[in-house]
Amino acid sequence: SGHSIFNQTISGGVLDDPSGDGVYTGTASSVKPFICLSGNEWTDPNGDTYYNGLSLDPSPENFKTAYELLTRTNAKTESGAPAVIRPDVLVCANTKDALLWKQILESEKLAGTNLNDVNVLRNLINNIIANPFLNSAFASARAWAIMQSKKSIKIYHRVEPEFDFFEDKKSNTFYGRIRMRIGSNVVNVKYTVGSNFPTS
């Protein structure tokens, strides 16, 4: 139910871009997707190409691959100069994976081994979020993404919260009401790397 933008019924899926021209023509397939796989790269104004989509399940080694892609390979400004990207959020599609990520990223020693090695991934990510939308849309694919907060996606208060409290004298009941509007937009895809987002 709901609008096709939100319930994954857009023709072509969330990763496909048949035209690949990055120009919005009023159809979902006319623009580059937020998560791009290799072979459907973004192009910078200076001509460099990059992608931010992978097909890897949650694991320590796969986290390292995504981290390297985000913090080294894609860490460039629009002019091609080096940039500093420090991911601090991991979003995953289900609570089971969220627990696995906590084990991978918060254990003092290497998780699941008899080794006494220090876990070098510990504390690289501050927030691990099992997102309800991803859970309903992508849970079977085990989708996950790492990103730097306040860089890739920004949330705006389009209408600041307005509170209203009143009393219904007939029923001797008090009511409270809040009105607000929130908007969001993608600012720069270079600050996110996602994995296992389905193509249909």
VENNOR-V168110 format. One record per pair of residues at least 4 apart in sequence whose C-alpha atoms are under 8 Angstrom apart, sorted by the first residue. I is the first residue (numbers start at 1). J is the second residue. D is the distance in Angstrom with one decimal. If there is no record, write none. Layout:
I|J|D + I|J|D
This chain:
1|7|6.8 + 2|6|7.0 + 2|7|6.3 + 3|7|6.3 + 4|8|5.9 + 4|9|5.0 + 4|10|5.4 + 5|9|7.2 + 5|10|6.3 + 7|137|7.1 + 8|13|6.8 + 8|14|7.3 + 8|137|7.0 + 9|13|7.1 + 10|14|7.3 + 10|28|7.1 + 11|28|7.7 + 11|29|7.6 + 12|16|5.6 + 12|17|7.4 + 12|18|8.0 + 12|29|6.9 + 12|199|7.4 + 12|200|6.2 + 13|198|7.4 + 13|199|5.0 + 13|200|4.1 + 14|33|6.4 + 14|197|7.8 + 14|198|7.1 + 14|199|5.8 + 14|200|6.8 + 15|33|5.6 + 15|34|7.7 + 15|35|6.4 + 15|36|6.2 + 15|37|7.3 + 15|197|7.5 + 15|198|7.1 + 15|199|5.0 + 15|200|7.8 + 16|29|7.1 + 16|33|7.1 + 16|199|6.2 + 17|29|5.1 + 17|30|6.5 + 17|31|6.5 + 17|32|5.9 + 17|33|6.9 + 17|40|7.8 + 18|29|6.2 + 18|30|7.3 + 19|29|6.9 + 19|30|5.9 + 19|31|7.7 + 20|30|7.0 + 20|31|6.7 + 20|32|6.3 + 20|40|7.2 + 21|30|7.0 + 21|31|6.8 + 21|32|7.4 + 22|30|6.4 + 22|31|4.3 + 22|32|5.0 + 23|30|6.0 + 23|31|5.5 + 24|28|8.0 + 24|30|5.3 + 24|31|5.4 + 25|30|5.8 + 25|31|7.9 + 26|30|7.3 + 27|31|7.9 + 32|36|7.5 + 32|42|7.5 + 34|186|7.8 + 34|189|6.3 + 35|51|7.6 + 35|52|5.7 + 35|53|5.2 + 35|189|7.5 + 35|193|7.2 + 35|194|6.2 + 35|197|7.8 + 36|40|5.9 + 36|41|6.2 + 36|42|7.4 + 36|51|5.2 + 36|52|5.4 + 36|53|4.9 + 37|41|6.8 + 37|51|5.7 + 37|52|6.4 + 37|53|4.4 + 37|54|6.3 + 38|50|7.8 + 38|51|5.6 + 38|52|7.8 + 38|53|7.0 + 38|54|7.9 + 40|51|7.2 + 41|49|5.7 + 41|50|5.1 + 41|51|4.8 + 42|49|5.4 + 42|50|5.4 + 42|51|6.2 + 43|47|5.8 + 43|48|5.6 + 43|49|4.4 + 43|50|6.7 + 44|48|5.3 + 44|49|6.3 + 44|78|5.8 + 44|79|7.6 + 45|78|6.4 + 45|79|6.9 + 46|78|7.1 + 46|79|5.8 + 46|80|6.7 + 48|80|7.3 + 50|74|6.5 + 51|74|7.8 + 52|69|7.4 + 52|70|7.5 + 52|74|7.9 + 52|189|7.6 + 52|190|7.1 + 52|192|6.7 + 52|193|4.6 + 52|194|6.3 + 53|193|5.9 + 53|194|5.0 + 53|195|5.6 + 53|196|7.9 + 53|197|7.9 + 54|66|7.6 + 54|193|7.6 + 54|194|6.2 + 54|195|4.4 + 54|196|6.4 + 55|195|5.1 + 55|196|4.7 + 55|197|7.7 + 56|62|6.2 + 56|195|5.8 + 56|196|6.2 + 57|62|6.9 + 57|142|6.7 + 57|143|7.8 + 57|195|7.5 + 57|196|7.1 + 58|62|6.4 + 58|63|6.9 + 58|97|7.3 + 58|100|7.7 + 58|101|7.3 + 58|142|7.7 + 58|144|7.7 + 59|63|6.1 + 59|101|7.9 + 59|104|7.3 + 60|64|6.4 + 60|104|6.2 + 60|121|7.9 + 61|65|6.4 + 62|66|6.3 + 63|67|6.0 + 64|68|6.0 + 65|69|6.3 + 66|70|6.2 + 66|146|7.7 + 66|193|6.4 + 66|194|7.8 + 67|71|5.9 + 67|72|8.0 + 67|87|8.0 + 67|146|7.8 + 67|193|8.0 + 68|72|5.4 + 68|73|6.6 + 69|73|4.8 + 69|74|6.0 + 69|193|7.5 + 70|74|5.4 + 70|75|6.4 + 70|85|7.1 + 70|87|8.0 + 70|190|7.2 + 70|191|6.8 + 70|192|6.8 + 70|193|6.1 + 71|75|5.3 + 71|84|7.1 + 71|85|5.3 + 71|86|6.7 + 71|87|7.9 + 74|190|6.2 + 75|82|6.1 + 75|83|4.9 + 75|84|6.2 + 75|85|6.1 + 75|190|7.2 + 76|80|5.3 + 76|81|5.3 + 76|82|4.5 + 76|83|4.7 + 76|84|7.9 + 77|81|5.3 + 77|82|6.3 + 77|83|5.7 + 85|148|6.9 + 85|191|6.7 + 86|147|7.9 + 86|148|5.8 + 87|124|7.5 + 87|125|6.6 + 87|146|6.2 + 87|147|4.7 + 87|148|4.0 + 87|149|7.2 + 87|191|7.5 + 87|192|8.0 + 88|124|6.8 + 88|125|4.4 + 88|126|5.1 + 88|127|6.4 + 88|146|7.4 + 88|147|6.3 + 88|148|5.3 + 88|149|6.5 + 89|125|5.7 + 89|126|6.1 + 89|127|4.8 + 89|128|6.0 + 89|129|7.5 + 89|146|5.7 + 89|147|5.4 + 89|148|6.3 + 89|149|6.5 + 90|125|6.8 + 90|127|6.2 + 90|128|4.8 + 90|129|6.2 + 90|144|7.1 + 90|145|5.6 + 90|146|4.4 + 90|147|6.5 + 91|128|6.0 + 91|129|4.8 + 91|130|6.0 + 91|131|6.4 + 91|144|5.5 + 91|145|5.3 + 91|146|6.4 + 92|97|6.7 + 92|98|6.3 + 92|128|7.6 + 92|129|6.2 + 92|130|5.0 + 92|131|6.2 + 92|134|7.0 + 92|135|7.8 + 92|142|7.2 + 92|143|5.9 + 92|144|4.1 + 92|145|6.5 + 93|97|7.2 + 93|98|8.0 + 93|130|5.7 + 93|131|5.9 + 93|132|7.3 + 93|133|7.8 + 93|134|4.6 + 93|135|4.4 + 93|136|7.9 + 93|138|6.0 + 93|139|4.9 + 93|142|5.8 + 93|143|5.4 + 93|144|6.2 + 94|98|6.4 + 94|130|5.4 + 94|131|7.0 + 94|132|7.7 + 94|134|7.4 + 94|135|5.1 + 94|139|5.7 + 94|142|7.3 + 95|99|6.3 + 95|130|5.5 + 96|100|6.5 + 97|101|6.0 + 97|130|7.9 + 97|142|7.4 + 98|102|6.2 + 98|128|6.5 + 98|129|6.8 + 98|130|5.8 + 99|103|6.3 + 100|104|6.2 + 101|105|5.8 + 101|106|7.9 + 101|128|7.4 + 102|106|5.3 + 102|107|7.5 + 102|128|7.2 + 103|107|5.5 + 103|111|6.4 + 104|110|7.6 + 104|111|6.1 + 104|121|7.3 + 104|122|7.6 + 105|119|7.9 + 105|121|5.4 + 105|122|4.7 + 105|123|6.3 + 105|124|7.1 + 105|125|7.1 + 106|121|7.7 + 106|122|4.9 + 106|123|6.1 + 107|111|6.3 + 107|119|6.7 + 107|122|6.3 + 108|118|6.4 + 108|119|5.7 + 108|122|6.6 + 109|115|7.9 + 109|116|6.2 + 109|117|5.7 + 109|118|4.6 + 109|119|4.7 + 110|115|6.9 + 110|116|7.2 + 110|117|5.9 + 110|118|6.1 + 110|119|4.8 + 111|119|7.7 + 130|134|7.8 + 130|135|7.4 + 131|135|6.1 + 132|136|6.4 + 133|137|6.2 + 134|138|5.1 + 134|139|6.4 + 134|143|7.4 + 135|139|4.6 + 138|142|6.5 + 138|143|5.9 + 138|197|6.9 + 138|198|7.3 + 139|143|6.6 + 141|196|5.8 + 141|197|6.9 + 141|198|6.8 + 142|196|6.2 + 143|194|7.4 + 143|195|5.6 + 143|196|4.6 + 143|197|5.3 + 144|194|5.7 + 144|195|5.4 + 144|196|6.8 + 144|197|7.7 + 145|192|6.8 + 145|193|5.5 + 145|194|3.9 + 145|195|6.0 + 146|192|5.8 + 146|193|5.5 + 146|194|6.5 + 147|152|7.2 + 147|191|5.5 + 147|192|4.3 + 147|193|6.5 + 148|152|6.9 + 148|191|5.6 + 148|192|6.8 + 149|153|7.6 + 150|154|5.7 + 151|187|6.6 + 151|188|6.6 + 151|191|6.2 + 152|186|5.7 + 152|187|5.1 + 152|188|4.8 + 152|189|5.5 + 152|190|7.2 + 152|191|5.2 + 152|192|6.3 + 153|184|6.8 + 153|185|5.7 + 153|186|4.5 + 153|187|5.6 + 153|188|7.4 + 154|184|5.5 + 154|185|5.7 + 154|186|6.6 + 154|187|6.8 + 155|182|6.9 + 155|183|5.7 + 155|184|4.3 + 155|185|6.9 + 156|182|5.6 + 156|183|5.1 + 156|184|5.9 + 157|180|7.5 + 157|181|6.1 + 157|182|4.7 + 157|183|6.5 + 158|180|7.5 + 158|181|5.2 + 158|182|5.3 + 158|183|6.1 + 159|180|5.1 + 159|181|4.8 + 159|182|6.9 + 160|180|5.6 + 160|181|7.0 + 161|178|6.5 + 161|179|5.6 + 161|180|4.6 + 161|181|7.8 + 162|178|5.5 + 162|179|5.2 + 162|180|6.5 + 163|176|7.3 + 163|177|5.8 + 163|178|4.6 + 163|179|6.7 + 164|176|5.8 + 164|177|5.1 + 164|178|6.3 + 165|174|7.2 + 165|175|5.6 + 165|176|4.4 + 165|177|6.3 + 166|174|5.8 + 166|175|5.4 + 166|176|6.6 + 167|172|6.8 + 167|173|5.7 + 167|174|4.4 + 167|175|6.1 + 168|172|5.6 + 168|173|5.2 + 168|174|6.2 + 168|175|7.7 + 169|173|6.9
